[in-house]
Amino acid sequence: MPLEKKRKPSENWMRLTETIRQLIQSKQGPAAIRYGITLVILVISFNIFNVINSYVGRDFISSIEQKNSVAFYTNAILYAIVFIISSAIGSMNRFAEERLGILWREQLTWKFTENYLTERTFQKIIGSQGIENPDQRITDDVKAFTTTTISFTLLFIGGIFSAISFSGVLWSINPILFLVAVTYALSGTVSTIFLGKSLIRLNYDQLDMEASYRADLLHIRQHAESIALTHREARMSVRLKSRLRKLVNNFRKLISVNLRLSFFTNNYNYFIQIIPMLIIAPSYMRGEIEFGVITQAALAFTTLLNAFSLIVTQFQSISAFSAVVKRLHSLESAMSDVRLEALQKRESNYSSDTICFENFTLYSNDRSKLLLDNLKLIIQRKERWLITSADDAVKISLFRSIAGISNHSEGKIKKPNWEEILFLPEKPYLPPGRLRNVIVPAYLNLEVSDAAITKELKNMGLESLLRRFGGIRALKEWDEELSLAEKYKIALIRILFVKPKFLVLDRPGSVLGKFEVSKLLKLFHRLGVTTVVIAKDEETVLEYDYHLNISHFGEWTLSSLNLTNVHT
């Protein structure tokens, strides 16, 4: 993937507004709008009660100074009422914020997940430079993005209303104090940005390094048996130690920057407490104001300064948030590019009823070896093709190229849409879930009965599975529970229900006997399914119409077989 260009703030704002628009237009939109309006009302209400609280607090403190017991108890009751109402508003605010957050997270997570699975993006994007750990971005980064965006938005809205509300209060107490608050906040913001600007890059790198370390630990768990058998523990230890060292070094840099920033922000916050006293106290000493005005001024000054100092107080969170936004944007851009490229390629390579090789040349992964040279042929509907080669690399690469998951080639392979052509690798994969759902695609769920599934399982000699696991509704990790032959046969049953136009099988003789392969070829031929079998040299040619043999240096020969059976 190309390196991401530096984006202007206006572009980032447009992306954020586009994300919000997508949320509003989604099925979660109406509920999100209701929670959003509720949150704005609660934030405004909370600020109104903060202003009321400043006046009640002023009178409460003044009543103590004046030793006025009636005013003291009256203001104490008012204080309690304001606290109870403010507490209720705060609780409702948190509830609404969390509900809006989970709604948005659901919508955005599914959007990324759907894009990740569309046009085989997941397969093409893994390992791309700058798009490391897409799974971690879709889960953790989306969660951080949604919750932090809502939190910052509410802080910003609250800050605006706090600034409006308490500017008047502070100006009425002392205009000089208001100007000091504005100047102090501006100087603090500039200093914070200067001291902490490197945090965005460091947080971005830290997120990737943490995810990479977790990914290697997951790799060990997934391949525990193979690592143990091949004694690869030392190699994995070296790899993990290297990743951990980089992770720790980057975190040390984060700590150093946070130390400088923390030293400044702590001093900044401490001086907030004394500045209003230094300016207001002389007026009290001269008898110009009541003592309660000092506490009101301190509260108003602190609240107003917090409203003006969001960057200072939230800079560490903002830097981490900026890293998350950048990661999500790079992932979204990469997925969009992959989908667009795949769609254009699929449209340009589309053929409704044939698989057509046009000047197709195939290379090894490092392009150092020619595997297939300038292949030109057309595979028509209802034909049976055998493709052989003495080199396993040729067979594997050709199978991957027809499936569209290899880029080490030149020329074109035109073929039908994915739903009309299926591929069965030598080692098929079965997803976890109920056995019925593994066998029957979702769009055929209502058309295929349990009895039909049971019948096909018995035809494949898999009736023991029903006894072993308790029927076709059993919920298992099938890729781990079944043998290779069992997985292969279940994959074949699924193909029988789908009935694609074309079926490409990779070395079925490695799993099934010749008799079983012959039986399947006859069955698929009766169903009108075009079969392309990439097999060993010694494969019998009696069940095929055409035989393509690929020899050394990419040379190939094509033979016609059993022509009387073609298109029967």
C-alpha positions as CSV (number, residue, x, y, z in Angstrom):
1,M,0.0,0.0,0.0
2,P,1.3,3.5,-0.7
3,L,2.3,5.7,2.2
4,E,-0.6,7.7,3.5
5,K,-0.5,11.4,2.6
6,K,-0.6,14.0,5.3
7,R,-4.2,15.0,5.7
8,K,-5.5,18.5,6.4
9,P,-7.7,19.1,9.5
10,S,-10.6,19.9,7.1
11,E,-10.3,16.5,5.5
12,N,-10.2,14.8,8.9
13,W,-13.3,16.8,9.8
14,M,-15.1,15.7,6.6
15,R,-14.3,12.1,7.3
16,L,-15.7,12.4,10.8
17,T,-18.9,14.0,9.6
18,E,-19.2,11.3,6.9
19,T,-18.8,8.6,9.6
20,I,-21.6,10.3,11.7
21,R,-23.8,10.5,8.6
22,Q,-23.4,6.8,8.0
23,L,-24.4,6.1,11.6
24,I,-27.5,8.3,11.2
25,Q,-28.5,6.5,8.0
26,S,-28.0,3.0,9.5
27,K,-30.6,0.9,11.3
28,Q,-29.1,2.2,14.5
29,G,-29.7,5.8,13.3
30,P,-33.0,6.6,15.0
31,A,-31.9,5.4,18.4
32,A,-28.5,7.2,18.0
33,I,-30.3,10.4,17.2
34,R,-32.5,10.1,20.3
35,Y,-29.5,9.4,22.6
36,G,-27.6,12.2,21.0
37,I,-30.3,14.8,21.6
38,T,-30.7,13.5,25.2
39,L,-27.0,13.9,25.8
40,V,-27.0,17.5,24.6
41,I,-30.0,18.4,26.8
42,L,-28.3,16.7,29.8
43,V,-25.0,18.6,29.2
44,I,-26.8,21.9,29.0
45,S,-28.8,21.1,32.1
46,F,-25.6,20.1,34.0
47,N,-24.0,23.4,33.1
48,I,-27.1,25.3,34.3
49,F,-27.0,23.6,37.6
50,N,-23.2,24.3,37.9
51,V,-24.0,28.0,37.6
52,I,-26.8,27.7,40.2
53,N,-24.4,25.8,42.4
54,S,-21.8,28.6,42.2
55,Y,-24.4,31.1,43.6
56,V,-25.7,28.7,46.2
57,G,-22.1,28.0,47.3
58,R,-21.3,31.7,47.5
59,D,-24.3,32.4,49.7
60,F,-23.6,29.3,51.8
61,I,-20.0,30.4,52.6
62,S,-21.1,34.0,53.2
63,S,-23.7,32.8,55.7
64,I,-21.0,31.0,57.6
65,E,-18.8,34.2,57.6
66,Q,-21.8,36.2,58.8
67,K,-22.9,33.6,61.4
68,N,-26.4,33.7,59.9
69,S,-27.9,30.3,61.0
70,V,-31.1,30.7,59.0
71,A,-29.3,31.5,55.8
72,F,-26.8,28.7,56.5
73,Y,-29.5,26.0,56.8
74,T,-31.5,27.3,53.9
75,N,-28.5,27.3,51.6
76,A,-27.4,23.9,52.9
77,I,-30.8,22.5,51.9
78,L,-30.5,24.2,48.5
79,Y,-26.9,22.9,48.2
80,A,-28.2,19.3,48.8
81,I,-31.0,19.7,46.3
82,V,-28.6,20.9,43.6
83,F,-26.2,18.1,44.4
84,I,-28.9,15.4,44.1
85,I,-30.2,16.8,40.8
86,S,-26.7,17.2,39.4
87,S,-25.9,13.6,40.5
88,A,-29.0,12.3,38.7
89,I,-28.1,14.3,35.6
90,G,-24.6,12.9,35.7
91,S,-25.8,9.3,36.0
92,M,-28.3,9.7,33.1
93,N,-25.6,11.3,31.1
94,R,-23.3,8.3,31.5
95,F,-26.1,5.9,30.7
96,A,-27.0,7.7,27.5
97,E,-23.3,8.1,26.5
98,E,-22.6,4.4,26.9
99,R,-25.8,3.4,25.0
100,L,-24.9,5.7,22.2
101,G,-21.3,4.4,22.3
102,I,-22.4,0.7,21.9
103,L,-24.8,1.6,19.1
104,W,-22.1,3.4,17.2
105,R,-19.6,0.6,17.9
106,E,-22.0,-2.0,16.6
107,Q,-22.6,0.0,13.4
108,L,-19.0,0.9,12.7
109,T,-17.6,-2.5,13.6
110,W,-20.0,-4.3,11.3
111,K,-19.2,-1.8,8.5
112,F,-15.5,-2.5,8.8
113,T,-16.1,-6.3,9.1
114,E,-18.4,-6.4,6.1
115,N,-15.8,-4.4,4.0
116,Y,-13.1,-6.7,5.3
117,L,-14.9,-9.8,4.1
118,T,-16.1,-8.3,0.7
119,E,-14.2,-9.0,-2.5
120,R,-11.7,-11.2,-0.4
121,T,-10.3,-8.0,1.1
122,F,-9.2,-10.0,4.2
123,Q,-6.9,-12.2,2.1
124,K,-5.3,-9.4,0.1
125,I,-4.8,-6.9,2.9
126,I,-3.1,-9.1,5.4
127,G,0.6,-8.4,5.4
128,S,0.3,-5.1,3.6
129,Q,2.8,-2.5,4.7
130,G,1.2,0.1,7.1
131,I,-2.0,-2.1,7.6
132,E,-0.6,-4.4,10.3
133,N,-3.1,-6.2,12.6
134,P,-6.4,-5.3,10.8
135,D,-8.3,-7.5,13.3
136,Q,-7.1,-5.4,16.2
137,R,-8.0,-2.2,14.4
138,I,-11.6,-3.5,13.8
139,T,-12.1,-4.4,17.4
140,D,-10.0,-2.3,19.8
141,D,-9.5,0.8,17.6
142,V,-13.2,1.0,16.7
143,K,-14.2,0.7,20.3
144,A,-11.7,3.5,21.3
145,F,-12.8,5.7,18.4
146,T,-16.5,5.6,19.1
147,T,-16.2,6.0,22.9
148,T,-13.6,8.7,22.7
149,T,-15.3,10.7,19.9
150,I,-18.5,10.8,22.0
151,S,-16.6,11.8,25.1
152,F,-14.6,14.5,23.3
153,T,-17.8,15.8,21.7
154,L,-19.6,16.1,25.0
155,L,-16.5,17.8,26.5
156,F,-16.5,20.3,23.7
157,I,-20.2,21.0,24.0
158,G,-19.9,21.2,27.7
159,G,-16.9,23.5,27.4
160,I,-18.8,25.9,25.1
161,F,-21.7,26.2,27.5
162,S,-19.4,26.4,30.5
163,A,-17.5,29.2,28.8
164,I,-20.7,31.0,28.0
165,S,-22.2,30.5,31.4
166,F,-19.2,31.3,33.6
167,S,-17.7,34.1,31.4
168,G,-20.6,36.3,32.5
169,V,-20.2,35.2,36.2
170,L,-16.4,35.8,36.1
171,W,-16.7,39.1,34.3
172,S,-19.3,40.4,36.8
173,I,-16.9,39.5,39.7
174,N,-13.7,40.9,38.1
175,P,-13.0,41.6,34.4
176,I,-9.3,41.3,35.0
177,L,-9.7,37.7,36.3
178,F,-11.6,36.8,33.1
179,L,-8.8,38.2,30.9
180,V,-6.2,36.3,33.0
181,A,-8.1,33.1,32.5
182,V,-8.2,33.5,28.7
183,T,-4.5,34.4,28.5
184,Y,-3.5,31.5,30.9
185,A,-5.5,29.0,28.9
186,L,-4.0,30.1,25.5
187,S,-0.4,30.0,26.8
188,G,-1.0,26.6,28.3
189,T,-2.5,25.2,25.1
190,V,0.5,26.3,23.0
191,S,3.0,25.0,25.5
192,T,1.2,21.6,25.7
193,I,1.1,21.1,21.9
194,F,4.9,22.0,21.7
195,L,5.8,19.6,24.5
196,G,3.6,16.6,23.5
197,K,3.5,16.7,19.7
198,S,5.5,13.5,19.4
199,L,2.9,11.5,21.4
200,I,0.7,10.9,18.3
201,R,3.4,9.0,16.4
202,L,4.6,7.2,19.5
203,N,1.1,6.1,20.4
204,Y,0.5,5.0,16.9
205,D,3.6,2.8,16.9
206,Q,2.8,1.5,20.4
207,L,-0.6,0.2,19.3
208,D,0.9,-1.7,16.4
209,M,3.7,-3.1,18.5
210,E,1.4,-4.3,21.2
211,A,-0.9,-5.9,18.6
212,S,2.1,-7.6,16.8
213,Y,3.3,-9.1,20.0
214,R,-0.2,-10.5,20.7
215,A,-0.4,-11.8,17.2
216,D,2.8,-13.8,17.6
217,L,1.5,-15.3,20.9
218,L,-1.7,-16.2,19.1
219,H,0.4,-17.8,16.3
220,I,2.1,-20.0,18.9
221,R,-1.2,-21.1,20.4
222,Q,-2.6,-21.9,16.9
223,H,0.5,-23.9,15.9
224,A,1.5,-25.3,19.3
225,E,1.8,-28.9,18.1
226,S,3.8,-28.1,14.9
227,I,6.2,-25.8,16.9
228,A,6.7,-28.5,19.5
229,L,7.3,-31.2,16.9
230,T,9.8,-29.2,14.9
231,H,11.6,-27.7,17.9
232,R,10.9,-24.1,16.7
233,E,10.7,-22.7,20.3
234,A,14.1,-21.0,20.1
235,R,13.2,-19.3,16.8
236,M,9.9,-18.0,18.2
237,S,11.7,-16.9,21.4
238,V,14.1,-14.8,19.4
239,R,11.2,-13.3,17.4
240,L,9.2,-12.5,20.5
241,K,12.2,-11.0,22.3
242,S,12.9,-8.7,19.4
243,R,9.3,-7.5,19.3
244,L,9.2,-7.1,23.1
245,R,12.4,-5.0,23.0
246,K,11.0,-2.7,20.3
247,L,7.7,-2.4,22.3
248,V,9.6,-1.5,25.5
249,N,11.9,1.0,23.8
250,N,9.0,2.8,22.3
251,F,7.1,2.8,25.6
252,R,10.2,4.3,27.3
253,K,10.0,7.2,24.8
254,L,6.3,7.5,25.6
255,I,7.1,7.7,29.3
256,S,9.8,10.4,28.7
257,V,7.4,12.6,26.8
258,N,4.6,12.0,29.3
259,L,7.0,13.0,32.1
260,R,7.7,16.4,30.5
261,L,4.0,16.9,29.7
262,S,2.9,15.7,33.1
263,F,5.3,18.1,34.9
264,F,3.9,21.0,32.9
265,T,0.2,20.1,33.2
266,N,0.5,19.4,36.9
267,N,2.0,22.9,37.5
268,Y,-0.6,24.3,35.2
269,N,-3.4,22.8,37.2
270,Y,-1.9,23.7,40.6
271,F,-1.6,27.4,39.7
272,I,-5.3,27.4,38.7
273,Q,-6.2,27.1,42.4
274,I,-4.1,30.1,43.5
275,I,-4.5,32.6,40.7
276,P,-8.1,33.7,41.4
277,M,-7.2,34.0,45.1
278,L,-4.3,36.3,44.3
279,I,-6.5,38.6,42.2
280,I,-9.7,38.5,44.3
281,A,-8.4,38.3,47.9
282,P,-7.2,42.0,48.0
283,S,-10.8,43.1,47.3
284,Y,-12.1,41.1,50.2
285,M,-9.4,42.5,52.5
286,R,-10.5,46.0,51.5
287,G,-14.1,45.0,52.4
288,E,-15.3,45.4,48.8
289,I,-16.8,41.9,48.5
290,E,-18.1,39.1,50.7
291,F,-16.0,36.1,51.5
292,G,-18.4,33.8,49.5
293,V,-17.5,35.7,46.4
294,I,-13.9,34.4,46.7
295,T,-15.1,30.8,46.5
296,Q,-17.5,31.6,43.7
297,A,-14.7,33.3,41.8
298,A,-12.4,30.3,42.3
299,L,-15.2,27.9,41.0
300,A,-16.0,30.2,38.0
301,F,-12.3,30.6,37.2
302,T,-11.6,26.9,37.4
303,T,-14.6,25.9,35.4
304,L,-13.9,28.6,32.7
305,L,-10.3,27.7,32.5
306,N,-11.1,24.0,32.1
307,A,-13.5,24.9,29.3
308,F,-10.7,26.9,27.6
309,S,-8.0,24.3,28.4
310,L,-9.4,21.1,26.9
311,I,-6.2,20.6,24.8
312,V,-4.1,21.0,28.0
313,T,-6.1,18.6,30.2
314,Q,-6.9,16.1,27.5
315,F,-3.8,16.2,25.3
316,Q,-2.6,12.6,26.2
317,S,-6.0,11.3,25.4
318,I,-6.2,13.4,22.2
319,S,-2.8,12.1,21.1
320,A,-3.9,8.4,21.6
321,F,-7.2,9.2,19.9
322,S,-5.4,10.7,16.9
323,A,-3.3,7.6,16.5
324,V,-6.5,5.5,16.5
325,V,-8.1,7.8,13.9
326,K,-5.1,7.5,11.7
327,R,-5.0,3.7,12.0
328,L,-8.7,3.4,11.2
329,H,-8.4,5.7,8.3
330,S,-5.4,3.9,6.8
331,L,-7.3,0.6,7.2
332,E,-10.5,2.0,5.6
333,S,-8.5,3.5,2.7
334,A,-6.6,0.3,2.1
335,M,-9.8,-1.8,2.1
336,S,-11.5,0.6,-0.2
337,D,-8.6,0.5,-2.7
338,V,-8.5,-3.3,-2.5
339,R,-12.2,-3.6,-3.1
340,L,-12.2,-1.2,-6.0
341,E,-9.2,-2.9,-7.6
342,A,-10.8,-6.4,-7.1
343,L,-14.1,-5.2,-8.6
344,Q,-12.4,-3.7,-11.6
345,K,-10.4,-6.8,-12.1
346,R,-13.4,-9.1,-11.8
347,E,-15.4,-7.0,-14.2
348,S,-12.6,-7.0,-16.8
349,N,-12.0,-10.8,-16.3
350,Y,-15.7,-11.8,-16.4
351,S,-16.9,-14.6,-18.6
352,S,-20.4,-16.0,-18.1
353,D,-20.1,-19.6,-19.2
354,T,-16.4,-20.4,-19.7
355,I,-13.0,-20.3,-18.0
356,C,-10.8,-18.7,-20.6
357,F,-7.0,-18.5,-20.4
358,E,-5.7,-15.6,-22.6
359,N,-1.9,-15.6,-23.0
360,F,-1.6,-16.8,-19.4
361,T,1.9,-17.1,-18.0
362,L,2.6,-18.2,-14.5
363,Y,5.7,-17.7,-12.3
364,S,7.0,-18.9,-8.9
365,N,6.4,-16.6,-5.9
366,D,9.8,-15.0,-6.3
367,R,9.4,-14.9,-10.2
368,S,12.7,-16.8,-10.5
369,K,11.1,-19.8,-12.3
370,L,8.7,-20.1,-15.2
371,L,5.9,-22.5,-14.3
372,L,3.5,-22.1,-17.2
373,D,4.2,-20.4,-20.5
374,N,1.5,-18.5,-22.6
375,L,-1.5,-20.8,-22.0
376,K,-4.4,-20.3,-24.4
377,L,-7.5,-22.4,-24.0
378,I,-11.2,-22.3,-23.2
379,I,-13.0,-24.6,-20.8
380,Q,-16.7,-24.8,-21.8
381,R,-19.8,-25.7,-19.7
382,K,-20.3,-29.4,-18.9
383,E,-16.8,-30.4,-19.8
384,R,-14.5,-32.5,-17.7
385,W,-10.8,-31.4,-17.6
386,L,-7.8,-33.1,-16.2
387,I,-4.7,-30.9,-15.5
388,T,-1.5,-32.7,-14.6
389,S,2.1,-31.8,-13.8
390,A,5.1,-33.5,-12.3
391,D,5.8,-30.3,-10.3
392,D,3.6,-29.7,-7.2
393,A,4.5,-26.0,-7.3
394,V,2.8,-25.7,-10.8
395,K,-0.4,-27.3,-9.6
396,I,-0.6,-25.3,-6.4
397,S,0.1,-22.0,-8.2
398,L,-2.3,-22.7,-11.0
399,F,-5.1,-23.6,-8.6
400,R,-4.4,-20.3,-6.6
401,S,-4.4,-18.3,-9.9
402,I,-7.7,-19.7,-11.1
403,A,-9.1,-18.9,-7.7
404,G,-7.8,-15.3,-7.9
405,I,-5.6,-15.4,-4.9
406,S,-2.2,-15.3,-6.6
407,N,-0.6,-12.3,-8.4
408,H,2.5,-14.0,-9.8
409,S,1.2,-14.2,-13.3
410,E,0.7,-12.4,-16.6
411,G,-2.2,-12.5,-19.0
412,K,-5.8,-13.1,-18.0
413,I,-8.1,-15.8,-16.7
414,K,-11.7,-15.0,-17.5
415,K,-14.3,-16.8,-15.4
416,P,-17.8,-16.6,-14.0
417,N,-18.8,-14.8,-10.8
418,W,-17.7,-16.3,-7.5
419,E,-21.1,-17.8,-6.8
420,E,-21.0,-19.8,-10.1
421,I,-17.5,-21.2,-9.6
422,L,-16.3,-23.1,-6.5
423,F,-12.8,-24.3,-5.5
424,L,-12.0,-27.3,-3.3
425,P,-8.4,-27.2,-2.1
426,E,-6.5,-30.3,-1.1
427,K,-7.0,-29.5,2.6
428,P,-10.5,-27.9,2.8
429,Y,-11.4,-25.5,5.7
430,L,-14.6,-25.9,7.6
431,P,-15.8,-23.0,9.8
432,P,-17.0,-23.4,13.4
433,G,-20.8,-23.7,13.9
434,R,-23.6,-26.2,13.6
435,L,-22.9,-29.0,11.2
436,R,-26.0,-28.1,9.1
437,N,-24.8,-24.5,8.7
438,V,-21.4,-25.8,7.7
439,I,-22.9,-27.9,4.9
440,V,-25.8,-25.7,3.7
441,P,-25.2,-22.1,2.6
442,A,-27.4,-19.5,4.3
443,Y,-29.3,-18.6,1.1
444,L,-30.3,-22.3,0.7
445,N,-31.2,-22.8,4.3
446,L,-35.0,-23.0,3.7
447,E,-34.7,-25.2,0.6
448,V,-32.6,-28.0,2.1
449,S,-34.2,-30.3,4.6
450,D,-32.5,-32.2,7.4
451,A,-33.4,-35.4,5.7
452,A,-31.6,-34.4,2.5
453,I,-28.5,-33.6,4.5
454,T,-28.6,-36.9,6.3
455,K,-29.0,-38.8,3.0
456,E,-25.9,-37.2,1.5
457,L,-23.9,-37.8,4.7
458,K,-24.8,-41.5,4.4
459,N,-24.0,-41.5,0.7
460,M,-20.5,-40.2,1.5
461,G,-20.1,-42.8,4.3
462,L,-20.3,-40.2,7.0
463,E,-23.3,-41.5,8.9
464,S,-21.0,-42.2,11.9
465,L,-20.7,-38.4,12.4
466,L,-24.3,-38.2,13.3
467,R,-23.9,-40.7,16.1
468,R,-20.5,-39.3,17.2
469,F,-21.6,-35.7,17.5
470,G,-25.4,-36.0,18.1
471,G,-26.9,-35.1,14.8
472,I,-26.6,-32.3,12.2
473,R,-27.4,-29.6,14.8
474,A,-24.2,-30.3,16.7
475,L,-22.1,-27.2,17.4
476,K,-18.3,-27.8,17.1
477,E,-15.0,-26.6,15.8
478,W,-15.2,-28.8,12.8
479,D,-11.8,-28.0,11.4
480,E,-10.3,-29.5,14.5
481,E,-12.8,-32.3,15.2
482,L,-12.7,-34.1,11.8
483,S,-10.1,-35.9,9.8
484,L,-8.9,-34.6,6.4
485,A,-11.0,-37.2,4.5
486,E,-14.2,-36.3,6.5
487,K,-13.7,-32.6,6.0
488,Y,-13.2,-33.2,2.2
489,K,-16.4,-35.2,1.9
490,I,-18.4,-32.6,3.9
491,A,-17.0,-29.9,1.5
492,L,-18.2,-32.1,-1.4
493,I,-21.7,-32.4,0.1
494,R,-21.9,-28.6,0.3
495,I,-20.9,-28.3,-3.4
496,L,-23.7,-30.8,-4.3
497,F,-26.3,-28.6,-2.7
498,V,-24.8,-25.4,-4.3
499,K,-24.6,-26.9,-7.8
500,P,-22.1,-24.3,-9.3
501,K,-21.5,-24.0,-13.0
502,F,-17.8,-24.8,-12.5
503,L,-15.9,-26.7,-9.9
504,V,-12.1,-26.7,-9.6
505,L,-10.5,-29.5,-7.4
506,D,-7.0,-29.5,-6.2
507,R,-5.4,-33.0,-6.1
508,P,-8.5,-34.9,-4.9
509,G,-6.5,-38.2,-5.2
510,S,-4.5,-37.2,-2.2
511,V,-7.5,-37.6,0.0
512,L,-9.9,-39.9,-1.9
513,G,-9.3,-43.2,-3.7
514,K,-9.6,-43.4,-7.5
515,F,-12.9,-45.1,-7.3
516,E,-14.3,-42.3,-5.1
517,V,-13.0,-39.7,-7.4
518,S,-14.5,-41.4,-10.5
519,K,-17.8,-41.7,-8.7
520,L,-17.8,-38.0,-7.9
521,L,-16.9,-36.9,-11.4
522,K,-19.8,-38.9,-12.8
523,L,-22.2,-37.4,-10.2
524,F,-21.1,-33.8,-11.0
525,H,-21.3,-34.5,-14.7
526,R,-24.9,-35.7,-14.3
527,L,-25.7,-32.4,-12.4
528,G,-24.2,-30.4,-15.3
529,V,-21.2,-29.1,-13.3
530,T,-18.1,-28.5,-15.2
531,T,-15.2,-30.1,-13.4
532,V,-11.5,-29.1,-13.6
533,V,-9.3,-31.5,-11.7
534,I,-5.7,-30.6,-11.0
535,A,-4.1,-34.0,-10.2
536,K,-1.1,-36.2,-10.2
537,D,0.5,-37.6,-13.3
538,E,-0.7,-41.1,-12.7
539,E,-4.4,-40.0,-12.6
540,T,-6.6,-42.1,-14.9
541,V,-7.9,-40.2,-17.9
542,L,-11.0,-42.3,-18.5
543,E,-13.4,-39.9,-16.9
544,Y,-12.3,-36.7,-18.7
545,D,-12.9,-35.0,-22.0
546,Y,-9.6,-33.0,-22.1
547,H,-6.2,-33.4,-20.6
548,L,-3.8,-30.6,-20.1
549,N,-0.3,-31.6,-19.1
550,I,2.3,-29.1,-18.0
551,S,5.9,-30.2,-18.3
552,H,9.3,-28.6,-17.5
553,F,10.0,-24.9,-18.2
554,G,6.3,-24.1,-18.5
555,E,5.7,-26.1,-21.7
556,W,2.2,-27.6,-22.1
557,T,0.3,-30.1,-24.3
558,L,-3.5,-30.4,-24.7
559,S,-5.2,-33.7,-25.6
560,S,-8.8,-34.5,-26.3
561,L,-10.3,-37.7,-24.6
562,N,-13.6,-39.5,-24.9
563,L,-15.0,-37.0,-27.3
564,T,-18.2,-39.0,-27.6
565,N,-19.1,-38.0,-24.0
566,V,-18.6,-34.2,-24.5
567,H,-21.8,-32.2,-23.9
568,T,-23.9,-35.3,-23.3
